[in-house]
Amino acid sequence: MDKRNKRKKGIVAAAFPHTIPVLTGYVFMGMAFGILLASKGYGALWAFAMAVTIYAGSAQFVAVGLMAAGFDPLGAFLVTLMVNARHVFYGVSMLERFKSYGKAKLYMIFALTDETFALHCSAKPPKGMSEERFYLAISVLDHLYWIVGCTVGGLIGGAMSINTLGIDFVMTALFVVIFLDQWKKKQNRTPALIGLGASIVCRLVFGPNWFILACMAALVILFSLFKKPLDREVRE
C-alpha cells in the first residue's frame, strides 16, 4: 500500500510542473466565472457543480447568460455545440492514444480541454514512467484547478461585489505561456509554426467568429498530409 501511494505521489510530482501555467490560468479564470455566476444569483454550490460536470470555460460563461435568459434547452444545445465544436478535432487526434486507458478512457475524453490537450501534445513523462498515468495525472490536476477556482470565485462573489473587467485575458496569456514553453524545446518546432501560421491566415480570411473552426479543419488536413515528415522530424 505504501509503495502504491509513493508511486502515485511520484506521478503527480512529475506531472505538476507541466501544469503550473494551467494552474495560474484556471484558478483566476475559474474565479471570474464563479464571481459572475454569483452576480446572477447562483451560489458557490452551483459553481462547484458546473465545474465538476460541465468543465468547459467558454461554455460555462455562455451558460450563465442562458440560465439568466430562461428555459431554452434547444437553444442551449446549439450554442454549446457551436462554442465547443473545436473539441471534435482534439478528440479525433487523441483516438489512438486513449485506446489504452481502460476505465479511465471516458474521463480522459471528458477532461480534454484546450489547455490539457496542449499539455498532452507537449509534455513528456520521465523515463520509465507510465504514459497513461502521467497524462491522467495532468488531466486530473487541471480539472481540480478549475473546480477550486470556480468554487472560490463563487464564495467571493457571494460575499462581495467585484469588477471582473479584463480578467478573461488570463486565458490568452496561458496559451502564450504554453506556446513559449513548447518553443523553447528546440526539437520539432514545425507543428507550432504550422499552428501559428494557420491561426493567422484563418483569422484574416474568416474573421473572429469562424476562424477557430476553420483553423482546426486546416490543421487536421495539414497534419494528415504531412504526418510522415513530422514523425521523421521527431525521431531525428
C-alpha positions in Angstrom: 0.0 0.0 0.0 2.8 2.4 0.9 4.6 1.6 -2.4 1.4 2.3 -4.3 1.0 5.7 -2.6 4.6 6.6 -3.2 4.2 5.7 -6.9 1.1 7.9 -7.1 2.9 10.8 -5.5 5.8 10.3 -7.9 3.5 10.5 -10.9 1.7 13.7 -9.5 5.1 15.2 -8.7 6.3 14.6 -12.3 3.1 16.0 -13.9 2.6 19.0 -11.6 5.4 21.3 -13.0 3.9 21.0 -16.5 0.5 22.1 -15.2 1.7 25.3 -13.4 0.7 27.6 -16.3 -2.7 26.0 -16.3 -3.0 26.3 -12.5 -2.5 30.1 -12.8 -5.0 30.5 -15.7 -7.6 28.1 -14.4 -7.7 29.5 -10.9 -8.1 33.1 -11.9 -10.5 32.3 -14.8 -12.5 30.0 -12.6 -12.8 32.7 -10.0 -14.0 35.1 -12.7 -16.7 32.6 -13.6 -17.7 31.9 -10.0 -18.0 35.7 -9.3 -20.1 36.2 -12.5 -22.3 33.3 -11.6 -22.8 34.6 -8.1 -23.8 38.0 -9.5 -26.7 36.3 -11.3 -28.0 34.8 -8.0 -26.3 31.4 -8.1 -24.1 30.4 -5.2 -20.8 28.6 -4.8 -22.5 25.1 -4.9 -23.7 25.9 -8.4 -20.2 27.0 -9.4 -18.8 23.8 -7.9 -21.4 21.5 -9.7 -20.9 23.2 -13.0 -17.1 22.9 -12.8 -17.3 19.2 -12.0 -19.9 18.2 -14.6 -19.5 20.7 -17.4 -15.8 21.6 -17.2 -15.7 23.9 -20.2 -14.7 27.5 -19.6 -16.3 29.2 -22.6 -19.4 27.0 -22.4 -19.8 27.8 -18.7 -19.6 31.5 -19.3 -22.2 31.2 -22.0 -24.4 29.1 -19.7 -24.6 32.0 -17.2 -26.4 34.0 -19.8 -28.6 31.1 -20.9 -29.6 30.4 -17.3 -30.4 34.1 -16.8 -32.5 34.2 -20.0 -34.8 31.3 -19.1 -35.6 27.7 -20.1 -34.5 27.0 -23.7 -32.9 23.5 -24.0 -32.6 23.5 -27.8 -31.0 27.0 -27.9 -28.6 25.9 -25.1 -27.7 22.8 -27.0 -27.0 24.6 -30.3 -25.0 27.4 -28.7 -22.9 25.0 -26.6 -22.3 22.8 -29.7 -21.0 25.8 -31.7 -18.9 27.1 -28.8 -17.2 23.7 -28.2 -17.2 22.3 -31.7 -13.4 22.6 -31.8 -13.1 19.7 -29.3 -14.2 17.4 -32.1 -10.8 17.9 -33.7 -9.0 17.4 -30.4 -10.8 14.1 -29.9 -10.0 12.8 -33.3 -6.3 13.4 -32.8 -6.4 11.5 -29.4 -8.4 8.4 -30.5 -5.3 6.1 -30.8 -3.7 7.3 -27.6 -6.8 6.9 -25.4 -7.4 3.3 -26.5 -5.0 2.1 -23.9 -6.6 3.9 -20.9 -9.1 1.3 -20.0 -11.7 2.5 -17.5 -10.1 6.0 -17.5 -10.8 6.5 -21.2 -14.1 8.2 -20.8 -12.7 10.6 -18.2 -9.8 11.4 -20.4 -12.2 12.3 -23.2 -14.3 14.4 -20.9 -11.3 16.2 -19.4 -9.8 17.1 -22.8 -9.9 20.9 -22.6 -7.8 23.3 -24.8 -5.0 23.6 -22.3 -4.9 19.9 -21.3 -4.8 19.0 -25.0 -1.8 21.3 -25.4 0.0 19.7 -22.5 -0.8 16.2 -23.8 1.0 17.3 -27.0 4.0 19.0 -25.4 4.7 17.4 -22.0 6.7 14.1 -21.9 6.8 11.7 -19.0 10.1 10.8 -17.3 11.8 7.7 -18.5 10.3 4.5 -17.0 7.0 6.2 -16.0 3.7 5.0 -17.4 2.5 7.4 -20.1 -1.2 6.6 -19.3 -0.8 7.5 -15.6 1.3 10.6 -16.3 -1.3 12.1 -18.7 -4.1 11.0 -16.5 -2.4 13.0 -13.6 -2.2 16.0 -15.9 -5.9 15.8 -16.7 -7.0 15.3 -13.1 -4.8 18.2 -11.8 -6.1 20.6 -14.5 -9.7 19.6 -13.6 -9.0 20.2 -9.9 -7.6 23.7 -10.6 -10.8 24.6 -12.4 -13.0 23.2 -9.7 -11.1 25.1 -7.0 -11.1 28.4 -9.0 -14.8 28.2 -9.7 -15.8 27.4 -6.2 -13.6 30.1 -4.6 -15.0 32.6 -7.1 -18.5 31.6 -6.1 -17.7 32.1 -2.4 -16.1 35.5 -3.1 -18.9 36.6 -5.4 -21.4 35.7 -2.8 -19.6 37.8 -0.2 -18.7 41.0 -2.1 -19.1 42.8 -5.5 -16.1 42.7 -7.8 -15.5 44.2 -11.2 -14.1 41.4 -13.4 -13.4 43.5 -16.5 -10.3 42.3 -18.3 -9.7 39.2 -16.1 -10.5 36.9 -19.1 -7.2 37.8 -20.6 -5.6 35.3 -18.3 -6.6 32.5 -20.8 -4.9 34.3 -23.7 -1.8 34.7 -21.5 -2.0 31.0 -20.6 -1.9 29.9 -24.3 1.1 32.2 -24.9 3.0 30.6 -22.0 2.3 27.1 -23.2 3.4 28.1 -26.7 6.6 29.6 -25.5 7.3 26.6 -23.3 7.0 24.3 -26.4 9.0 26.7 -28.5 11.9 26.6 -26.0 12.2 22.9 -26.8 14.2 23.3 -30.0 13.3 19.8 -31.2 10.3 19.7 -33.6 9.1 23.3 -33.7 7.4 22.7 -37.0 3.9 21.9 -35.6 4.0 25.1 -33.5 4.8 27.1 -36.6 2.1 25.4 -38.6 -0.4 26.1 -35.9 0.6 29.8 -35.6 0.6 30.3 -39.3 -2.8 28.6 -39.8 -4.3 30.7 -37.0 -3.1 34.0 -38.5 -4.3 33.1 -42.0 -7.7 31.8 -40.9 -8.2 34.9 -38.6 -7.6 37.2 -41.6 -9.7 35.2 -44.0 -12.7 34.1 -41.9 -12.8 36.8 -39.2 -13.2 36.4 -35.4 -16.4 34.4 -35.4 -15.3 31.5 -37.6 -11.6 31.4 -37.6 -11.3 28.7 -34.8 -13.3 26.1 -36.7 -11.6 27.0 -39.9 -8.2 26.8 -38.3 -8.9 23.4 -36.7 -10.1 22.0 -40.0 -7.0 23.3 -41.7 -4.7 21.8 -39.1 -6.4 18.4 -39.4 -5.8 18.5 -43.2 -2.2 19.8 -42.9 -1.1 17.4 -40.2 -2.7 14.5 -42.0 -0.9 15.4 -45.2 2.5 15.9 -43.5 2.2 13.3 -40.8 5.2 11.2 -42.1 7.7 14.1 -42.4 6.7 15.4 -39.0 7.1 11.9 -37.4 10.6 11.7 -39.0 11.5 15.1 -37.6 10.5 13.9 -34.1 12.6 10.8 -34.4 15.6 12.7 -35.6 
